[in-house]
């Protein structure tokens, strides 16, 4: 079954490139350069990343439950509260001392205040450079945990490890481990893509042709062999779940993720971010990863010519909005 499908995909590489004629070319190929559009390497990524980014959810710090909700920080279900727009670092330091948090609450308050005020430097890089930088940086795991969207589904870290061949506490190796897992356990859903091309470019949405090709796409279904192909949306959501499976404080490099939407090309891919403190300022290194191409290139047996396809901080990717699923 697997070999037959792979042969079919490999044999269809030329036809896939031509699907939809001029309309598909307009939708899929154009729109990345200075004349017909934009791309991540020339976009204002600071504005893109910070536009909808906000803290949410809860975490344990020093034996106390800290909850972040927009501009409000609470300790132990309201035993103490701080508001980013009303209190300052000195107030946070006083609460920090009261609860014996050794400065961690004050750090979180300062970082979230900088993010809310958009006084943060966003530093993009390819994923190897992103992790190289963070290897020696002073990271802020509590801030990273607060920035993880509360709407990302919780998954068992052991399931992620069995799928990717590496622990979710090791984000650098998880980037490539997920690519290998998607290649091993599934495929890019070319039939659904072709159906969608017809739906969007030929019948102009009058019928939902994609739906008939959908199959269960959670990690459990992938591991059980119940999936018949993944789309960019599913690849990105599974990756978000994997990077959030372990607490940020337990990761070698604490990471949060975002769901980058390219409306121009009807495509989504992954943002991976972290937070560091440098020279008295909060800095946010980010990188971008795309599991669509890393999976598709393997399906078509074109990795030898096109590369791994994982890195998305390139001139062939753009973002219109980032969703954090909070």
Secondary structure, DSSP 4 states (H G I P E B T S, - for coil): -HHHHHHHHHHTHHHHHHTTHHHHHHHHTSS-STTT---TTTS-HHHHHHSS---EEEEEETTEEEEEETTEEEETTTTEEEETTT--HHHHHHHHHHTT-TTHHHHHHHHHHHHHTT--EEEE--HHHHHHHHTTS-B-HHHHHHTS-TTSPP--HHHHHHHHSS-TT-HHHHHHHHHHHHHHH--B-HHHHHHHHHHHHTSTTSS--SGGG----SHHHHHTT----B-HHHHHHHHHHHHTSS-GGGSSS--EEEEEEETTTTEEEEEEE--EEETTEEEEEEEEE-HHHHHHHHHTT-HHHH----B--STT---SEEE---
